Amino acid sequence: MPGSGERMTPLDILAHLVAFDTESSKPNLALIDWVAAYLDGWGVPYSRIPNAAGDRAALFATIGPPVDGGVVLSGHTDVVPVVGQAWTADPFTLRVADGRAYGRGAVDMKGFCATALALVPDYLAADLKRPIHILLSYDEETTCLGVMDAIARFGLDLPRPGAVIVGEPTDLEVADAHKSIVTFHTTVHGHEAHSAKPMLGANAVMAACDLVSGLNAIADRMIARGDASGRFDPPATTVHVGTIHGGTARNILPKECAFHWEFRGLPDLDMAEIPRLFQAKAEAVTRERLNRYGPFGRIETVEEIAIPGLLPDPGSEAERLALRMANRNRTVSMPYATEAGRFQQAGIPTVVCGPGSIDQAHQPDEFITLAALRDGEAFLRRLIEACAA
């Protein structure tokens, strides 16, 4: 554990954070314990915010006056799995070579978290007029729900911030927009019969194929609609089927077929539109194919994850502050989803801006360059100046 008031560099802290295996399927409590001890050493107040099961926790720390209107530096502590990836060294031991720091989570996004924590003594020394908050979350890589309990407490027993900067790797470009992600699992229930007598049952696989064909039609509809903003690549809401499986033998009408699917919506998409279109298709397939010869079948669809998009909010407090800190004069959009939409839905101006490139994330030998860490530190030092003015 860190000692009392022990000053550490971003690289020092990154080495500690990477050493904790915080894959999303695993607890993050050991990492949170380490961060809590580090903050205790500097006398920084914080709140631990556990999940319902008690095996994960977020942490919300405040430096400066305990008032509303501060700036949140938001980072997630969970990382994607390493299984099956061809790492050249232990992914949970930080390795520095050739101007790069290698390790799982180095860029996505423990590098940002480490830099935000390393500057704690500088925040304390700056006589901040506006508080700086550090929010470390969990489950970002799966549901983006790990910030929700903290958000629910803003304005109650936690100060309500005036701006949020989500430090995902953007090469310090200021992103004010990204797509939503909504995922589903659909199960088609048919009725087994001999394949020579299809009228005695319901073929779940063929019904599922009709549904997938319907998703193709929805995808084509979204492509034709396009992206009026001209900011996204690809320039449309996308629809995707990732897995499908069903049936037991060639000559048996399949009793069941299931598939996973998703859409990634432009931020102005009504998130109920595609489920509504799919439901209409499912009702037609149930009526016209599954139950053509009798009440044999049904279709169940379960929404698994729904992560909102981030809508542009021109001139917001978060945008103005981040552009100034990053020395940029324009915003960009991102192709991946983040926790930013959760904050925005709570009415808090939010942007995504952090050091390093998303191109290195989720890969074997993930890395962040040392130059990117230095740039991230300079970015946060300009935030200190802004909050102390």
N, C-alpha and C positions, 0 to 999 in steps of 0.2 A: 504494500500500500504506500502511496506517496506520503512524504513527511509533511510536517506543519509548515505551510508557506513555502513549499519547495517550488522554485521557478523551473519550468520545463519548456522546451521548445516544441513547436508543432510536431516535429519528427519524433521527439521523445514520447509524446503522448500517443501519436499514431502507432508506435511500436506496441504500446500497452493495449490499445483498443483492438488492433488486429489480432493480438494474442488470444482474445476471447472468441471462441467459436460461437457466434451468434446467428447461425443459420436460422431462417424464419421458423423452422420446426422446433427450435430449441429455446430454452429460457435465456434471457439476457440479464438475469439478476446479478451475476458476478461482475459484469461490466458496469452496471449501475452502482453496485457497491463501491467499485474502484473510483468512479467519478464522484460519488458522494464523499468519499474520504478525501479526495483531492480538493473539493469545494470546502469541506470542513477545515482543511489546512489553511485556507484563505479567509475563513469566517464568512463565506457566502451562504445566504439562506436559500433553501430549496425545498420543494415538495416532491416526494415520491408518489407516483400515481399508478398503483397496481391495477392489473386487469382482474376480471372476476375470478379467474382460476388461481391467481396469486403467483403464477410462474413467470410472469413478465411484468415490467413496469416502465412507465415513462418517468422522466425527471424534468422539473421546471425550476430553473434558478433565476434569481433576480439580482442584478448588480445596479446600484443606484437607488433613487428614491422609490418607495413602494407605491407608485401612483399609476393611474391609467395613462395610455398614450405612448407606451414604450415600443421598442423594436424587438421582435422575436427573431432569433437565429435558430431555425428549425432544422434538425437533422435526425435521420433514423439510424438506429443501432443494429438492425438486422441486416443480414447479407444473404445472397443467393447460395445454393449448395455448390460444393466442389466435386461431388461424386461424378465419376466418369470423365472428368476433365484432366488433360495432360499437363499438370503443373510440373515445372522443373525443380521445384523446392517446396518445402512445407508451406502451404498457403496461409497458415496461421502464425508464421514467424516472419516479421517484416525484414525484407532483404533490400539493401540499398546498393545499387550498381548503375554505372553509366548515367548518372543524373536522374535516376528513377527510384521510387520506393515501391517495391512489389509486395503484394499480400491481398488476401480476400478482403474486400471492403476498402482498400486503400483509396480508391477514387469514388466509390459508391457505397457510403459517403462518409467514411470515417475520417478522411482527410479534412473535410470541412469541420466535422465535430472536433477533431484534435486542434485545429487552428483556433476555433472559437474558444475552446477551453484554455489553450496556452496563453491567450491574451487576458485572462481573468485579472492578473495583477495590474495590467495596464488600465483595464476598466476601473479598478478600484482606485488607482492613482489619479484618475482624470477628473474627479469631482463632477460626475455626470449630472446634468440637469434633467435628462430624459433617460429612463432606465433602459438597460440592455438585458434581455432575457435570453436564456439558453434553454431550448426545449429538445430533449432527446426522446425519441419515440421508438416503437417496435411495430412489427408486422407491416411495414410499408411495402415490402416486396410481395405481399400476398393480398392484403385487403385495404391498406391505407386507413385502417380503423384505429391504430395505436395512438393517434392524437386526439381522438374524439372525447375521451374523458377529461383531458386537459382543457379542450375548447369549452366543454360544458361548464367549467368552473371559472372561465374568464368573466370578470365583472362581479363575481360572487366572493370566493375566498382567494382568488388569484386576480392580479391586476388585468384589466382589459387592454390589450395592446392596440397601438394605432397603426402598426404595419408589421407584416411578416415577410421575412426573406427565407425561402426554402433553399438550402445550399446544395441542391443536386448539381452534378457536374455539367456546366454549360460553357466552360472556358470563359467564365465571368461575363458572358453575354446576359442581358437582362430579358428573361422570357416572361411575357405577360399573357401567354395563351398556350394551352395544350389540350389534347383530346381527352374524352372520357373513355373508360373501359367498363363494359358490362359483360359478365360471363354467365353462361347457362348450362344446365345439364338436362337434356330431354330424353325421356324413356318412352318408347312405344310398346304398349302391351297388346299382343295379338292373341291368337289361339292356335295351338298345334293341331295339325291334321296331315294326312298323307298328301304329298305334293301332286298326286294324280287327281285329287278331289279338293281343289282349292275352295269350292263353295262350302266345305265343312268347317272352315276356320277363317283365320285372318293372318295375313303375312306381315309380320312386324317390320321385316327388313325392307320390303317394297314400300310400305307406308313411310318408313324413315327416309327412303330415297326421294319420295315425293316432297317430304319436308325439307330435305337438303336442297332439292331443286327450287323450292320456294325461297329458301335463303339466298340462292344464287340470283333469283329474280329481284329480291330486295336489294342485294348488293349492286346489281345493275342499275336499279332505280337511284340508289345513293350516288353512284358514279355519274349518272346523267345529271343529277342535281348539282354536283360539283361543290366547289368551295368558293363562295362569293367573295371571301376576304382575300383570296389569292396567297395565303400565307402558309399553307400546309402541304407537306409532301408525305404521302400521296394527297392530291387535292380533293379529297372526298372522305366521307364516312366509310369505313371498311367493315365488311362482314366476313366471318371466317369460321369454318368447321375444322376442328383440330383432331378429333378422334371419333371413330364409329366402330361399333362391334355388335354382333348379334347372330342368332341362329345356332343350330346344333349339328345339322347334317344337310346334305344337298337335297334329299328327298323328304324333308320334313318342313312344313310351314313353320317359320320361326315364331316362337312364342314371344320373344323380346328382342328389341334392338335399342341401343342407347348411343347418344353422341353428345360431345361437348362442342359448344359454339360460343362465339363472342361477337360483339361489335365495338369498334373504336370510333366514337362519334366526334364530329366537329363540336366545338364548345357551345355553339348555339343550337345544336340538335335537341329537340324534345326527347328526353331519354325514354319516354313511354311509347314513342312512335314505332320503333322496330318491334318491340314485344307485342304491340297491338296488331301489327301486320302479320307477325308470325302466328299469333293466336287465331286470327281469322283463317289462315292457311291450315292450322291444326284442326280447327273445327270442320273444315271442308274435307280434309283427309280422313278424319274419324267417320264422317257421315258417308263419304263416297267410296272409300276403300276398306277401312277396317270393319265397318258394319254393313257392308254391301249385302252380305248374306245372312245377317243376324247380329244380335248385340254381343259381338265377340271382343271388341277392342276399345282401348282408350289411350290417351296421350297425356303424359305428365311433364311439365317443364318447371324446373326449379331455378330461380335466379341465385347464383352463388356469390358473385362479387359485383358491386356497383360503385365505381370510383368516378366522381364527377369531373368534368373538364374544368379548365381555367379560362374564364372569359376575359378578353381585354378590358381594361379599366383605365382608359387614357387619362393621364394627369393625376392618378391616385398618389397618395402619400408614399406607398411602397415603391411605385414606379419612379417617382421623382428622386427619392432617396437612393435607390439602387443605381440609377443611371449616373448620379453624381459620384457615388462611391466607386463605380466601375469605370468611370471616365468614358461613358458611352453616350451617344446621342440618339439612339433608336432602340426599339425593342425587337425581339424575335419570338417565334413560336417554337415549341418542342414537340417531337413526335411521340413522346412517351408520357405517361400519366404520373402524377406525384400527389403528395398530400396537400398541395396548394389549393386545389378545389374545395377541400374540406374547410379550410380557413375562410376562403371567399364566401362559401355558403353561409358561414356564421357572421358575415358582414364585415370581415376584416380585410382591408386592402393587402394583397399578397402578390409577390412575384417569385420566380425561380431564378436563382443566380448563385453559382458556386464554382470553385476552382476545379480544373481538370476536365477531361473529355469523356463523354458518355461512350465513345468508341472503345474505351478500354474496360468498361464495366461488364460484368457477368462473364468474362472470358478467363481461360487459364492464364496464369501470370499477369493478372490484373495489376495495373500500376497507376500511380500519379507521379508526374514529374516534380522534381524539387523546385523547378522554376514556378510551376503552378502553385505549389504550397507557398512560395514567397509572394506570389501575386495575390493569393487569398489572404495572406497576412496583411499586405498593404491595403487591400480592400476593407478589411475590418478596422484597420487603424484610421482610415478615413471616416468610418462610422463612429469611432470614439470621438473624433474631432467634432462631428456633427451633433452628437448627443451631449457633448460638454459645452457647446456654444450657448 
